[in-house]
Amino acid sequence: MSASHERELYQAWVELLGWMREYAREKGVRFEKEADFPDFIYRMERPYDLPTTIMTASLSDALGEPFLLADVSPRHARLKRIGLRLPRAHIHLHAHYEPGKGLVTGKIPLTKERFFALADRAREALAFA
């Protein structure tokens, strides 16, 4: 993976985190940071050059039960991707960055609208669990 491709993946991750925050505000659910990147935690005094420190985040109900988990590969991973898990729906998607298309799952672009629909489905699955 080239440095520019890697940079684009992490920029797409920041965009996805923005969608998660927006969804949480609109739907009255919780956006929670679950984990930081290991190299951020152990960086000591070195500057941190990724656009975010968040490696894993979730959308949760009022009690803190997550219905959607998202994570991105750390920098040291050879094959980088963004993972989306819907624990109650038993769905696990992998997204990767394609130049000119942005994030895609399989061959389908992951748009904000598609992400919101996925989050709605996951939230409904939690309600019926």
Buried (B, 14 or more C-beta within 10 A) or exposed (E): BEEEEBBBBBBBBEBBBEBBEBBBEEEEBBBBEBBBBEBBEEEEEEEEEBEBBBBBBBBBBEEEEBBBBBBBBBBEEEEBBBBBBBBBBEBEBEBBBBEEEBBBBEEEEBEEEBBBEBBBBBBEBBEEE
